[in-house]
Amino acid sequence: MIMEEIIQQIVNGVSLGSIYALIALGYTMVYGIIKLINFAHGDIYMIGAYVGFALTTFLKLGFFPALILSMVICAILGVIIEKVAYKPIRNSTRIAALITAISVSLFLEYGMMYFFKPDTRTFPSLLPDKQIKIFNTDAVLDIKNVYIIVVTISLMLLLQYVIHRTKVGKAMRAVSLDRDAAQLMGIDINKTISNTFAIGSALAGAAGVLVGTYYNSINPLMGVVPGLKAFVAAVIGGIGIIPGAVFGGFFLGITETTISSLGGSLYKDAVAFAILILVLLLKPNGFLGKDVKEKV
Amino acid sequence: MKKTMTLFMALALMVSVLTGCGAKDTGGSGKESDTIKIGLNYELSGNVATYGQSSVAGIELAIDEVNKDGGVLGKQIELIKVDNKSDSAEAANVSTRLATRDKVVAILGPATSGNTKGATPPAMQNKVPLISSSATDDDVTVDSNGKVREYIFKTCFNDSFQGVTMANFAFNDLKLKNAAILFDNTSDYAKGLMNSFKKTYPSLGGKILVEETYQAKETDFKAVLTKIKSTNPEVIYIPGYYEEVGLIVKQARELGIEVPVLGGDGYDSPKLLEIANKDSLHDVYYTNHYSPMDTAPEVVAFKEAFLAKNGKDADAFNALGYDLAKFLVDAIDRAGEANSEKIKDALASTKDFKGVTGSLSIDENHNPVKAVTILELVDGEPKFLKKLEP
């Protein structure tokens, strides 16, 4: 019995962690390229969930078409947000960009509330409702978790490929290293940053649809807490490092589940943020981060 | 010269603003004489919006009926509806606004205990009666020293009554002796139900194996549910609201926890079925104020009128809202004058008021004495199980 409980709790932790990891991917990628903590990321995730909801409920699309369309729509939204909100202040201080990101986040949350009502909406169940028994014990794994984990890992690998093996990725890395030098080499900065936002927001859109089907309830403020947790996950793994986000997500999910299973369910959020503080104090570049001195 | 000119202009502007205000004020009080204003302080948006919206739909139906029959004391009733956004601080602001700016004779709402407590201090200060039809927490009408809050009333039973009823039901009707508790630690309502269940169940001979908590707005409950599962309870008591309860029941069934789930009136929302889906909603029992399956003539008449006006079936919050409005109109009628002080006295002396949710009398603590209904969810549909008189 006790073994079963431990296995089940690990499964719970991994499932929860995969959701954080999925959202953290987009966070960390945008930060890695343009050094902007995009606090609106959690809200693009929320919009992704709403788009998925609209496509599946009103247009009766299946899971994969809804996922892809929602990614496309979120990518377009991300590019528009960048053009309208972030581009005009690209050369201002970091704090200005951060505050703009927070206002974009609030704008999206309350805009959605205004236009689409603050009520919780229920997502149609798109994925099979099935549980798998693990090692013939009573511990169960939901098939939907398998989808989330598989999608998260595939997206992580795909992102790594895009950034390290393609021309677009090369441009992104160049812009991240030195914007002016990249421009002198003939790289279109605006296009590269747009690409970054498009990919980051598409990832958030994918997360929204997946989590929407997983919990089958969505609301305009659903992005706030997962957004913050994903941010913590990204920092734990080393913000800007793509495998770090996935590591951080799983780490956070398993930690929270462990705290709950030890009877501290009320303190699990406090522990998550305490870890953030500890990581920032002791290992500011995260667990997978390299210690790089900032050039002056 | 220029300076004097600016000063003069500024003065002129101020005077015009002031007179503007004055003119508006007289307009307001002139209008006051031909209608009776009642304030609605409800959750029209936010996480318990369905409670607020449903209560208001019931109130509006009742007031429409009253106004059509010539109003009360020869005057029409005017409802002033304000959204408290499901937030207790906002509920306090709304109370102040209704009492001081709109000068209402009484305030109806809010729907939940926490928000009603938020709305209480301004109502007490301004001496305006405030009545909630669904704030079930025990200390809504009584302060921490056991003193009655003079202007606060409610028309629904207490949480402790719901907890006691469910403990008895689990032990005597379902004959289950080992229970687990999982409750919303951020809600006064859930804590009230939990405390009375925790006191009553062991006194009957049952055992509480484990007591776990969650917080409103959480979405993943698998960790606590796994912990509960490992203690092998025969029944789980989950006082809370439909949004989280829907997710909890669904995730519990996914983890293979098939034991009965018990709860309170916070389960009463069609959203519960949408979130949890009907396969997981079996063996779910909850206490409630009203059952649409009741065949008493006044219930049937109300159901038909509600369906005709809103195009959907009435739920418990609709019925409570309807009763609440009729209850206040009855008190205004008995007070003989639309005066907050007299209305308060009339409310306090209500005896055997006949409503859709049962007949009620107000006791010395401003709580009603009335019946409770137990409902069972069968494939997600509520079925009437039994009605318990106090």
Chai-1 contact restraints between the chains, C-beta under 6 A:
chainA,res_idxA,chainB,res_idxB,connection_type,confidence,min_distance_angstrom,max_distance_angstrom,comment,restraint_id
A,E5,B,S230,contact,1.0,0.0,6.0,A-B,restraint_1
A,Q8,B,T226,contact,1.0,0.0,6.0,A-B,restraint_2
A,Q9,B,T226,contact,1.0,0.0,6.0,A-B,restraint_3
A,N12,B,K222,contact,1.0,0.0,6.0,A-B,restraint_4
A,N12,B,A223,contact,1.0,0.0,6.0,A-B,restraint_5
A,L16,B,D220,contact,1.0,0.0,6.0,A-B,restraint_6
A,P118,B,S45,contact,1.0,0.0,6.0,A-B,restraint_7
A,P118,B,G46,contact,1.0,0.0,6.0,A-B,restraint_8
A,D119,B,A49,contact,1.0,0.0,6.0,A-B,restraint_9
A,T120,B,E243,contact,1.0,0.0,6.0,A-B,restraint_10
A,T122,B,E274,contact,1.0,0.0,6.0,A-B,restraint_11
A,T122,B,I275,contact,1.0,0.0,6.0,A-B,restraint_12
A,Q131,B,E254,contact,1.0,0.0,6.0,A-B,restraint_13
A,V140,B,G256,contact,1.0,0.0,6.0,A-B,restraint_14
A,D142,B,E254,contact,1.0,0.0,6.0,A-B,restraint_15
A,Y215,B,T219,contact,1.0,0.0,6.0,A-B,restraint_16
A,S217,B,I275,contact,1.0,0.0,6.0,A-B,restraint_17
A,T257,B,A223,contact,1.0,0.0,6.0,A-B,restraint_18
A,S260,B,A223,contact,1.0,0.0,6.0,A-B,restraint_19
A,S260,B,V224,contact,1.0,0.0,6.0,A-B,restraint_20
A,S261,B,A223,contact,1.0,0.0,6.0,A-B,restraint_21
A,S261,B,K227,contact,1.0,0.0,6.0,A-B,restraint_22
A,S265,B,T213,contact,1.0,0.0,6.0,A-B,restraint_23
A,S265,B,V224,contact,1.0,0.0,6.0,A-B,restraint_24
A,L266,B,N185,contact,1.0,0.0,6.0,A-B,restraint_25
A,L266,B,T213,contact,1.0,0.0,6.0,A-B,restraint_26
